[in-house]
Amino acid sequence: MSELLLELFSEEIPARMQTRAAEDLKRLVLEGLKATGLATGNAMSFSTPRRLTLVVEGVAARSPAISEERKGPRVGAPEAALAGFLKSAGIASIGEATVVSDPKKGDYYIAKIEKPGRAAAEIIAEVVPAVLDKFPWPKSQRWGSRPETWVRPLHGILCLLGGKVVPFAWAGVEASNMTRGHRFHGNEPFAVTSFEDYGTKLREAKVLLPAPERAEMIREQAEALAKKHKLELVADDALLAENAGLTEWPTVLMGHFDEAFLEVPAECLITSMKAHQKCFSLRDPKTGKLANRFLAVSNLIATDGGKQIVEGNEKVIRARLSDARFFWEQDLKRPLDEMATALEGITFHEKLGSQKDRVERIAELAFQIAGAVDAVPEDARRGAQLCKADLVSGMVGEFPELQGLMGRYYAEKAGTKPEIARAIELHYKPKGPSDAVPLASEGDATAIAVALADKLDTLVGFWAIGEKPTGSGDPYQLRRAALGVIRIVLENDLRLPLSKVIGSMERALGRRNIEQLLARANDPVARAEDEAELKRIKAAAKRGESIEVNPKMPGLLDGITSDLLSFFADRLKVHLREKGARHDLIDAVFALGGQDDLALIVKRVEALDQFLKTDDGANLLIGVKRASNILSIEEKKDKASYTGDYDLKLLKEKAEVALAAAIEEVKQDTVAAINVENFTGAMNALAELRKPVDDFFDQVTVNADDPALRKNRLHLLSQIRAATLGVADFSKIAG
């Protein structure tokens, strides 16, 4: 077994491409070797700004010899079939094949294929160039007169197997045992013999190969430098990783900027320095406020201690922060209401109108659902009216990631109520699975109302125009919006009937379509087409009904509530499964239908899970399933349904009388408990069925000789299922 070491040395690879490229190199090379049958061991890949490296342990000396038989067409088959067989089997003529007789299928050809093993070096010399030919760079380029492409001009290929060079060439570059270190501190070529030797010599040439080690080196230097000046590093893992991808031997330097810039919100300064100069920000640990210092990461050990590098960064940062201050000052001259008016000129979607149209819908919905989240309705409406206003600000135009936050700052400067200002900032949350949601316990009820309205408007709107997620794509991030609604509702334990909310939004969109139809009335042809449609829609809207309209009209609705609720159900299942909930219990609750209160669904699933962990729950599940199985068999045999009530007069045995009494009591108790959201109580009520069900099956013969008794007992079995259906569909539960 030998070690394969491969390095592809080039001009600087963009930091954002490095990690994926290293993974692709490992995957493609291993797949290529595996396809030839060559055995390999563990593999590791690395990336720096100037190199991709792969090391594979335990590479076999040769691929195994292959001996197999390939079945061909029958004797006398058409020439085309025979030619295809010869090509696939790799034989020159049909005479090299063997004829096999089969009493049923007749005579047919068999080709015996013998392939000797090949040397590992020979295989590698074929696989690596093939990988380089099809390497999936997001962007690549040509250089010189060569036809090959790479992310940047390729200068060297190091390829060793067991310490010996694997001879091949690609893009005019011959594989060798030579490489180079740091561009400025180790650029002389040197030879290597193994991965261990390679790593040692790279470090001596000021190249730290593993990206995590470079990131940690940056972190340690940054924290030490901050501590020296009694400051604290503003942590940013993404920026740390990016700087690790920009340097092979990082050096952290400190610079400063004018204190006057601190009048601009800290997030604006942090974002500007990060986006334009990849610099870290610092703050005073005592006050938590931003300091007028920054940390730059250099790929150079400067002879002057970094003085010129710092001065250069300070000059650029001064200009960038001046831009940020200009945007801030100019934006403050425009009230948020004026910015909100300008949203009319920004199209949200051609079928859903402008951003202003959307804000009006969000505001109305936020007002409607404010009560469900204990928010002041007028505050929720006002927060929604201003929530998208900062999209037309200069600062958000420069830094889109600050949307919402800048709206809060502008609102605070204008003296807006704190609850409304926070709603403007927080209504985008959660932005992802790891992001926090606004919480009522932290005083963010208004933000919750606006956040829910924003996400629900997105979902209903795109459902209305037929832009649903597919298995291969979700361009409008509707799954994320639905998960955001689910998390906000569950983490705040909200009672929010989705059917009612979605229905009201359907009607709101329907009214907008009425306005579209009125606008078309000036066109004689459109007026003739729309006259009857307009009359019908007006009448339906007046009655408050869900509106079904002519599909020729863009954006017009056709009852979407049921479909969208199914989508929420699927998202909730995914969310609960990630939290460890059993999928069959989720299905058992959803099978009841009409489930649109997310928090209650979760409580029901949790209570059912706890119940089934008890002896009563486990045994009752067995009994219910037994009853369901008997019913299914007998109904199929009799071609009849036994769903429905039993005849009390035909109950003869003591056990069936007791079961009937227990069923009636349980039905009442479970309904009463569920009506007050006492799902644990509902499960306790179900537990009372366990003994009567057990006794019934022990003491009563369902398929009695008397047809009337048999029928009545089958009806009684159906009532066992009916009694449990108030809680869940036990037929969906595994076990």
Secondary structure, DSSP 8 states (H G I E B T S, - for coil): -EEEEEEEEES---HHHHHHHHHHHHHHHHHHHHHTT-----EEEEEETTEEEEEEEEE-SB---EEEEEEEEETT--HHHHHHHHHHHT-SSGGGSEEE--TTT--EEEEEEEE---BHHHHHHHHHHHHHHT---SS-B--TT-S--BSS-EEEEEEEETTEE---EETTEEEESEE---TTTS-S-EE-SSHHHHHHHHHHTT----HHHHHHHHHHHHHHHHHHTT-EE---HHHHHHHHTT-SS-EEEEEE--GGGGGS-HHHHHHHHHHHH--EEEE-TTT--EEEEEEEEESS--TTTTHHHHHHHHHHHHHHHHHHHHHHHHHHTS-HHHHHHHGGGSEEETTTEEHHHHHHHHHHHHHHHGGGGT--HHHHHHHHHHTTGGGGSHHHHH-GGGTTHHHHHHHHHTT--HHHHHHHHHTT---STTS----GGGT-HHHHHHHHHHHHHHHHHHHHTT----SS--TT-HHHHHHHHHHHHHHTT----HHHHHHHHHHHHHHHHHHHHHHGGGSHHHHHHHHHHHHHHHHHHHTT------TTSTT-----HHHHHHHHHHHHHHHHHHTT--HHHHHHHHTTS----HHHHHHHHHHHHHHHTSHHHHHHHHHHHHHHHHHHHHHHHHT----S---GGG--SHHHHHHHHHHHHHHHHHHHHHHTT-HHHHHHHHHTTHHHHHHHHHH--SS-SSHHHHHHHHHHHHHHHHHHHTT--GGGS--
